[in-house]
Amino acid sequence: MKFWISLHRPLQSITVRLAATMLLVALVPLTGLALYNLFTSENLVEEAELEKLQLLAQSTANRLDQLLVDTQRTNIILSQDKEVHQYVLTADPQQQERYKASILQLFRGVISANPDYGKISLLDARGRVLVSSDRQALAHDLGFRKYFQQALQGKTYVSPLLKSTIGNFWAVVFAAPVRHQGKVIGVMVLSLKREAIWNSIRVSNTRNELLHWLVDTNGIIVARSDNRYFYYSLVPLSPTAAAEVLPKESSKDLTHIPSLNWPEGARTLTRATQPGFAVMRAPPTNILRAIGFAPLRIQPWVVAVDEPVQDYQVLFDALAWQNYLTLFIVSGGTVVLGLWLARSITRPLRSLSKAAQALEKNCFTPDLLQREASQQDDMGELTRVFLGMAEQVKQREAQLQQQVIKLKIEIDQEKRARQVAEITESDYFQQLRQKAKTLRQRTPSSRPFTQSGP
């Protein structure tokens, strides 16, 4: 109980109350502003980080688009070569051999100039390989391939990433129709190595903590900067999609496509038509990751760039510490300033309180408030009023003392008169008075006995 009483007494001090009031008045809005700035800064940092990931994805997508466009143009130029047309149209074996040698030299020159190309082949209208930079491909029937079927209809076509049945390598196949007088007489096929796509992604990976993905229209990972989960699907493929990417004539070691079971990622990436960003949990660690993505224009593929959210949340901690430090410094300064201002206000009040106590004990002198009375502020005015009041109190006290003395004299006189009256009006005094009167009356009759004659 004594502890609480001893603690309660300082809290009743006006200095403490003023300092606490000033602290609250300063800190309440400042704390609210600091929290608002912190949350706003965190949102801005997160938004900037997400936009940066989106821009990186968009930059990588543009680079891949340019690679695909250049490869497609090269294939179209090859399909329009005159010697290619002559070779397909001529029936003379000698001329065919001459054209074939020239075409092979052209193919090898193109591959030598661009090592990203896997092989180049010329197919007839039935899908049979007539000329190829890879001898193993000669005379193979590729009529079942979708890229051949599309090119045979007069369309240029870019395939998804496929595993070749010849040479056992992964590539994106470009197909362009070979036309003569408006009729498709063959198909030019050029394959772009998977490594070329992977190299484009690796070039974009400027930070080790960033992860670049390339996902095709079926949700299959065709490239990843860490070389993991290649040709994994985001979700299990439908029978139709599986039949398309795993034809019967495919390589025997590719019998099924494993899945990451990531439906949220599949919905976000495979349906993307515009660049964007998202925050979601990603397998296999299932940690929260920030993902920026951008679709390609040439192919229905999507580039994704992601990083763990905790990587840029370190900036949140730094921002929080800065805000807390600022709040602490301002709080300390407010406390010091509040105490100084409170003391500057309460010092004259304490002096007035001591002067009032001295006035009560009749030991007051104006010198006690000389410093405060010289001030030109409100406290100085209050002190001067107090001094005037103290002077009036002294004067009134002196007047009261004189009145008391006078009243005391009057009271003493009245008291004596009352005492005399009490004595004179008593029965005993009246009896004495009567006896004295009787004695005075008897005294004249006794005179003849004392009178002497001549």
C-alpha positions as CSV (number, residue, x, y, z in Angstrom):
1,M,0.0,0.0,0.0
2,K,2.8,2.4,0.9
3,F,4.4,1.6,-2.5
4,W,1.3,2.6,-4.4
5,I,1.0,5.8,-2.3
6,S,4.6,6.7,-2.9
7,L,4.1,6.0,-6.6
8,H,0.9,7.9,-6.8
9,R,2.3,11.1,-5.3
10,P,4.8,11.8,-8.2
11,L,2.0,11.1,-10.7
12,Q,0.0,13.9,-9.1
13,S,2.8,16.4,-9.9
14,I,1.8,18.9,-12.5
15,T,5.3,18.5,-14.1
16,V,4.7,14.8,-14.7
17,R,1.2,15.5,-16.0
18,L,2.3,18.2,-18.4
19,A,5.2,16.1,-19.7
20,A,2.9,13.1,-20.1
21,T,0.3,15.2,-21.9
22,M,2.8,16.6,-24.3
23,L,4.3,13.2,-24.9
24,L,0.9,11.7,-25.7
25,V,-0.1,14.7,-27.9
26,A,3.2,14.3,-29.9
27,L,3.4,10.5,-30.0
28,V,-0.2,9.5,-30.8
29,P,-0.3,11.2,-34.2
30,L,3.4,10.5,-34.8
31,T,2.9,6.8,-34.1
32,G,-0.1,6.7,-36.4
33,L,1.9,8.5,-39.1
34,A,4.9,6.2,-38.6
35,L,2.7,3.1,-38.9
36,Y,0.9,4.5,-42.0
37,N,4.3,5.3,-43.6
38,L,5.6,1.9,-42.7
39,F,2.7,0.0,-44.2
40,T,2.7,2.3,-47.3
41,S,6.5,1.8,-47.7
42,E,6.1,-1.9,-47.4
43,N,3.3,-1.9,-50.0
44,L,5.4,0.3,-52.3
45,V,8.5,-2.0,-51.9
46,E,6.5,-5.1,-52.6
47,E,4.8,-3.6,-55.6
48,A,8.1,-2.3,-56.9
49,E,9.7,-5.8,-56.4
50,L,6.7,-7.5,-58.2
51,E,6.9,-5.0,-61.1
52,K,10.6,-5.7,-61.4
53,L,10.0,-9.4,-61.6
54,Q,7.3,-8.7,-64.2
55,L,9.7,-6.5,-66.3
56,L,12.4,-9.3,-66.0
57,A,9.9,-11.8,-67.3
58,Q,8.8,-9.5,-70.1
59,S,12.4,-8.9,-71.0
60,T,13.1,-12.6,-71.2
61,A,9.9,-13.2,-73.2
62,N,11.0,-10.5,-75.7
63,R,14.4,-12.1,-76.0
64,L,12.8,-15.5,-76.6
65,D,10.4,-14.0,-79.1
66,Q,13.2,-12.5,-81.0
67,L,15.0,-15.9,-81.1
68,L,11.9,-17.6,-82.4
69,V,11.2,-15.0,-84.9
70,D,14.8,-15.0,-86.3
71,T,14.7,-18.8,-86.5
72,Q,11.3,-18.8,-88.2
73,R,12.5,-16.2,-90.7
74,T,15.6,-18.3,-91.5
75,N,13.4,-21.3,-92.1
76,I,11.1,-19.4,-94.4
77,I,14.1,-18.1,-96.4
78,L,15.4,-21.6,-96.7
79,S,12.0,-22.8,-98.0
80,Q,12.1,-20.1,-100.7
81,D,15.5,-21.1,-102.0
82,K,15.3,-21.8,-105.8
83,E,17.5,-24.8,-105.7
84,V,15.2,-26.4,-103.1
85,H,12.3,-25.9,-105.5
86,Q,14.3,-27.3,-108.4
87,Y,15.3,-30.3,-106.3
88,V,11.7,-31.2,-105.4
89,L,10.4,-30.6,-108.9
90,T,13.1,-32.3,-111.0
91,A,12.9,-35.9,-111.8
92,D,16.5,-36.1,-113.3
93,P,18.7,-38.1,-110.8
94,Q,21.9,-36.2,-111.8
95,Q,20.3,-32.8,-111.3
96,Q,18.8,-34.0,-108.0
97,E,22.3,-35.0,-106.8
98,R,23.7,-31.7,-107.9
99,Y,20.9,-29.8,-106.2
100,K,21.1,-32.0,-103.1
101,A,24.8,-31.3,-102.7
102,S,24.2,-27.6,-103.0
103,I,21.3,-27.8,-100.5
104,L,23.4,-29.8,-98.0
105,Q,26.1,-27.2,-98.3
106,L,23.5,-24.5,-97.6
107,F,22.2,-26.4,-94.6
108,R,25.6,-26.9,-93.1
109,G,26.6,-23.3,-93.7
110,V,23.5,-22.1,-91.8
111,I,24.2,-24.5,-88.9
112,S,27.8,-23.5,-88.8
113,A,26.8,-19.8,-88.6
114,N,24.3,-20.5,-85.8
115,P,25.2,-23.5,-83.6
116,D,21.8,-23.2,-81.8
117,Y,20.2,-24.9,-84.8
118,G,20.0,-28.7,-84.4
119,K,19.3,-29.9,-87.9
120,I,17.6,-28.8,-91.1
121,S,15.5,-31.2,-93.2
122,L,13.6,-31.0,-96.5
123,L,10.4,-33.2,-96.6
124,D,8.4,-34.0,-99.6
125,A,4.6,-33.7,-99.7
126,R,4.2,-37.2,-98.1
127,G,6.4,-36.4,-95.1
128,R,9.4,-38.4,-96.2
129,V,12.8,-36.8,-95.5
130,L,14.6,-35.9,-98.8
131,V,17.6,-33.9,-97.6
132,S,18.8,-33.4,-94.1
133,S,21.9,-32.1,-92.4
134,D,21.6,-35.3,-90.2
135,R,22.2,-38.4,-92.3
136,Q,20.2,-40.5,-89.8
137,A,17.1,-38.6,-90.7
138,L,17.2,-39.5,-94.4
139,A,14.2,-41.4,-95.7
140,H,12.4,-41.2,-92.3
141,D,8.6,-40.7,-92.5
142,L,7.6,-37.6,-90.4
143,G,4.1,-37.4,-91.8
144,F,2.6,-38.1,-88.4
145,R,4.1,-34.9,-86.9
146,K,1.8,-32.0,-86.3
147,Y,4.3,-29.5,-87.6
148,F,4.4,-31.3,-91.0
149,Q,0.6,-31.5,-91.2
150,Q,0.2,-27.8,-90.5
151,A,2.9,-26.8,-93.0
152,L,1.3,-29.1,-95.6
153,Q,-1.8,-26.9,-95.3
154,G,0.3,-23.8,-96.2
155,K,0.9,-22.6,-92.7
156,T,4.1,-21.8,-90.9
157,Y,4.3,-23.6,-87.6
158,V,6.3,-23.6,-84.4
159,S,6.1,-26.7,-82.4
160,P,6.3,-27.1,-78.6
161,L,9.5,-28.5,-77.2
162,L,9.7,-32.0,-78.6
163,K,12.1,-34.9,-78.1
164,S,13.3,-36.1,-81.5
165,T,13.0,-39.7,-82.4
166,I,16.2,-39.2,-84.5
167,G,19.3,-38.2,-82.6
168,N,17.5,-38.3,-79.2
169,F,17.6,-34.5,-78.4
170,W,15.1,-31.9,-77.4
171,A,14.3,-29.1,-79.8
172,V,11.6,-26.7,-81.0
173,V,10.7,-27.5,-84.6
174,F,9.9,-24.8,-87.2
175,A,8.0,-25.9,-90.3
176,A,7.4,-23.8,-93.4
177,P,5.7,-24.9,-96.7
178,V,7.7,-25.1,-99.9
179,R,5.4,-23.6,-102.6
180,H,5.6,-23.7,-106.3
181,Q,3.0,-21.7,-108.2
182,G,0.8,-21.6,-105.1
183,K,0.9,-25.3,-104.5
184,V,2.7,-26.9,-101.5
185,I,5.3,-29.3,-102.9
186,G,7.3,-29.9,-99.7
187,V,8.0,-28.8,-96.2
188,M,11.2,-27.2,-94.8
189,V,11.9,-28.2,-91.2
190,L,14.4,-26.5,-88.9
191,S,15.0,-27.5,-85.3
192,L,16.1,-25.1,-82.6
193,K,18.1,-26.8,-79.8
194,R,16.7,-26.7,-76.2
195,E,20.1,-25.3,-75.1
196,A,19.4,-22.1,-77.1
197,I,16.3,-21.5,-75.1
198,W,18.0,-22.4,-71.8
199,N,20.9,-20.0,-72.6
200,S,18.4,-17.1,-73.2
201,I,16.9,-17.8,-69.7
202,R,20.3,-18.1,-68.0
203,V,21.4,-14.7,-69.5
204,S,18.4,-13.1,-67.9
205,N,19.1,-14.6,-64.5
206,T,21.3,-11.8,-63.1
207,R,20.6,-12.7,-59.5
208,N,21.1,-16.2,-58.0
209,E,18.0,-16.0,-55.9
210,L,15.8,-15.4,-58.9
211,L,14.3,-18.4,-60.7
212,H,13.3,-18.3,-64.4
213,W,10.7,-20.6,-65.8
214,L,9.4,-21.3,-69.3
215,V,6.0,-23.0,-69.4
216,D,4.2,-24.1,-72.5
217,T,0.5,-24.0,-73.3
218,N,0.0,-27.4,-71.6
219,G,1.6,-26.2,-68.4
220,I,4.8,-28.2,-69.0
221,I,8.1,-26.8,-67.8
222,V,10.3,-26.6,-70.9
223,A,13.1,-24.7,-69.2
224,R,14.2,-23.6,-65.8
225,S,17.2,-21.7,-64.7
226,D,18.2,-24.2,-62.1
227,N,17.8,-27.2,-64.6
228,R,15.3,-28.9,-62.2
229,Y,11.9,-30.3,-63.0
230,F,12.5,-30.2,-66.7
231,Y,9.4,-31.4,-68.6
232,Y,7.3,-31.6,-65.4
233,S,3.7,-30.5,-65.8
234,L,2.3,-28.0,-63.3
235,V,-0.8,-30.2,-63.0
236,P,-1.5,-33.7,-64.3
237,L,-2.1,-33.6,-68.0
238,S,-5.4,-34.5,-69.6
239,P,-5.5,-37.6,-71.8
240,T,-5.7,-35.3,-74.9
241,A,-2.7,-33.2,-73.9
242,A,-0.8,-36.3,-73.0
243,A,-1.5,-37.9,-76.4
244,E,-0.3,-34.8,-78.1
245,V,3.0,-34.5,-76.3
246,L,3.6,-38.3,-76.1
247,P,2.8,-39.7,-79.5
248,K,3.2,-43.4,-80.2
249,E,6.2,-42.7,-82.3
250,S,7.9,-40.8,-79.5
251,S,11.1,-42.0,-77.8
252,K,10.5,-45.0,-75.6
253,D,12.2,-43.4,-72.5
254,L,9.5,-40.7,-72.4
255,T,6.5,-42.7,-71.4
256,H,4.8,-40.3,-68.9
257,I,5.2,-36.7,-67.6
258,P,5.5,-36.2,-63.8
259,S,3.5,-33.4,-62.2
260,L,4.2,-30.8,-59.5
261,N,0.5,-30.7,-58.5
262,W,0.4,-26.9,-58.5
263,P,-3.1,-25.9,-59.7
264,E,-2.8,-22.3,-58.6
265,G,0.4,-21.8,-60.6
266,A,-1.2,-23.6,-63.6
267,R,-4.2,-21.3,-63.5
268,T,-2.1,-18.2,-63.3
269,L,0.6,-19.1,-65.9
270,T,-1.2,-21.1,-68.6
271,R,-4.1,-18.5,-68.8
272,A,-1.9,-15.5,-68.9
273,T,-2.5,-13.2,-71.9
274,Q,-0.8,-10.1,-70.5
275,P,2.2,-9.5,-68.3
276,G,1.4,-9.6,-64.6
277,F,2.5,-10.7,-61.1
278,A,1.2,-12.7,-58.3
279,V,2.2,-14.0,-54.8
280,M,1.6,-17.7,-54.1
281,R,3.1,-20.7,-52.5
282,A,5.2,-22.8,-54.9
283,P,6.3,-26.4,-54.8
284,P,8.3,-28.3,-53.7
285,T,9.2,-26.2,-50.6
286,N,5.7,-24.6,-50.5
287,I,7.2,-21.3,-49.4
288,L,5.6,-18.0,-50.4
289,R,7.1,-16.7,-53.6
290,A,6.6,-13.6,-55.6
291,I,6.1,-14.4,-59.3
292,G,6.3,-12.1,-62.3
293,F,5.2,-13.5,-65.7
294,A,4.8,-12.5,-69.3
295,P,3.5,-14.5,-72.3
296,L,5.4,-14.8,-75.6
297,R,3.9,-13.5,-78.8
298,I,5.1,-16.2,-81.2
299,Q,4.4,-19.2,-79.0
300,P,1.7,-19.7,-76.4
301,W,4.4,-20.0,-73.7
302,V,4.8,-18.0,-70.6
303,V,8.0,-16.8,-68.9
304,A,7.9,-16.7,-65.1
305,V,10.5,-15.1,-62.8
306,D,10.1,-15.7,-59.1
307,E,11.9,-15.2,-55.8
308,P,11.0,-16.0,-52.2
309,V,9.0,-13.3,-50.5
310,Q,11.3,-13.4,-47.5
311,D,14.2,-12.1,-49.7
312,Y,12.6,-8.7,-50.1
313,Q,10.9,-8.8,-46.7
314,V,14.4,-8.0,-45.4
315,L,13.8,-4.5,-46.7
316,F,10.6,-4.4,-44.6
317,D,12.6,-5.2,-41.5
318,A,15.0,-2.3,-42.4
319,L,12.1,0.0,-42.9
320,A,10.5,-1.0,-39.6
321,W,13.8,-0.5,-37.7
322,Q,14.1,3.0,-39.3
323,N,10.6,3.9,-38.3
324,Y,11.1,2.5,-34.8
325,L,14.4,4.4,-34.4
326,T,12.8,7.6,-35.6
327,L,9.9,7.1,-33.2
328,F,12.4,6.4,-30.4
329,I,14.5,9.5,-31.1
330,V,11.4,11.7,-31.4
331,S,10.0,10.2,-28.2
332,G,13.2,10.9,-26.3
333,G,13.3,14.4,-27.6
334,T,9.7,15.0,-26.8
335,V,10.2,13.7,-23.3
336,V,13.2,16.0,-22.7
337,L,11.4,19.0,-24.3
338,G,8.2,18.2,-22.4
339,L,10.1,18.0,-19.1
340,W,11.9,21.3,-19.8
341,L,8.7,23.1,-20.8
342,A,6.8,21.6,-17.9
343,R,9.5,22.7,-15.5
344,S,9.6,26.2,-17.0
345,I,5.8,26.4,-16.4
346,T,5.8,24.8,-12.9
347,R,8.9,26.6,-11.5
348,P,6.9,29.8,-11.0
349,L,4.0,27.8,-9.6
350,R,6.3,26.2,-7.1
351,S,7.7,29.5,-6.2
352,L,4.2,30.9,-5.7
353,S,3.3,27.9,-3.6
354,K,6.3,28.4,-1.4
355,A,5.5,32.1,-1.2
356,A,1.9,31.3,-0.2
357,Q,3.2,29.0,2.6
358,A,5.5,31.7,3.8
359,L,2.7,34.2,3.7
360,E,0.6,31.8,5.8
361,K,3.4,31.6,8.3
362,N,3.8,35.3,8.4
363,C,7.4,35.2,7.1
364,F,6.8,36.3,3.5
365,T,9.1,38.8,1.8
366,P,8.8,40.0,-1.8
367,D,12.3,39.0,-2.5
368,L,11.1,35.4,-2.7
369,L,9.4,36.2,-6.0
370,Q,11.7,38.8,-7.4
371,R,12.9,36.6,-10.3
372,E,9.4,35.5,-11.4
373,A,8.0,39.0,-11.1
374,S,10.6,40.3,-13.6
375,Q,9.3,38.0,-16.3
376,Q,7.0,39.6,-19.0
377,D,4.9,36.5,-19.6
378,D,1.6,35.3,-18.0
379,M,3.5,33.8,-15.1
380,G,5.2,37.1,-14.4
381,E,1.8,38.8,-14.5
382,L,0.4,36.2,-12.1
383,T,3.4,36.7,-9.8
384,R,2.9,40.5,-9.7
385,V,-0.8,40.0,-9.0
386,F,0.2,37.7,-6.1
387,L,2.6,40.3,-4.7
388,G,-0.1,42.9,-4.8
389,M,-2.5,40.5,-3.1
390,A,0.2,39.7,-0.5
391,E,0.7,43.4,0.3
392,Q,-3.1,43.8,0.6
393,V,-3.2,40.8,2.9
394,K,-0.5,42.3,5.1
395,Q,-2.3,45.6,5.2
396,R,-5.6,44.0,6.1
397,E,-3.8,41.9,8.7
398,A,-2.3,45.1,10.3
399,Q,-5.8,46.7,10.3
400,L,-7.3,43.6,11.8
401,Q,-4.6,43.6,14.5
402,Q,-5.5,47.2,15.4
403,Q,-9.1,46.5,15.4
404,V,-8.5,43.5,17.6
405,I,-6.5,45.7,20.1
406,K,-9.2,48.3,20.1
407,L,-11.9,45.7,20.5
408,K,-9.9,44.1,23.3
409,I,-9.8,47.5,25.2
410,E,-13.5,48.0,24.7
411,I,-14.1,44.5,25.9
412,D,-12.0,45.1,29.0
413,Q,-13.8,48.3,29.9
414,E,-17.2,46.7,29.4
415,K,-16.0,43.8,31.5
416,R,-15.0,46.1,34.4
417,A,-18.2,47.9,34.2
418,R,-20.1,44.7,34.3
419,Q,-18.1,43.5,37.3
420,V,-18.7,46.8,39.1
421,A,-22.4,46.5,38.3
422,E,-22.4,43.1,39.6
423,I,-20.8,44.2,42.9
424,T,-23.0,47.3,43.4
425,E,-26.2,45.5,42.6
426,S,-25.6,42.6,45.0
427,D,-27.7,42.3,48.2
428,Y,-24.7,42.5,50.4
429,F,-23.6,45.7,48.8
430,Q,-27.1,47.1,49.1
431,Q,-27.2,46.2,52.9
432,L,-23.9,47.8,53.4
433,R,-25.1,50.8,51.6
434,Q,-28.2,51.0,53.7
435,K,-26.2,50.7,56.9
436,A,-23.9,53.4,55.7
437,K,-26.9,55.6,55.0
438,T,-28.3,54.9,58.5
439,L,-25.0,55.8,60.1
440,R,-24.9,59.0,58.2
441,Q,-28.3,59.9,59.4
442,R,-27.4,59.3,63.1
443,T,-24.3,61.3,63.1
444,P,-25.9,64.9,63.4
445,S,-27.8,64.1,66.7
446,S,-24.7,63.3,68.7
447,R,-23.0,66.7,67.9
448,P,-24.3,68.6,71.2
449,F,-22.4,66.4,73.4
450,T,-19.1,67.3,71.7
451,Q,-19.8,71.1,71.4
452,S,-18.0,73.4,73.9
453,G,-19.2,76.7,75.2
454,P,-17.3,80.1,75.5
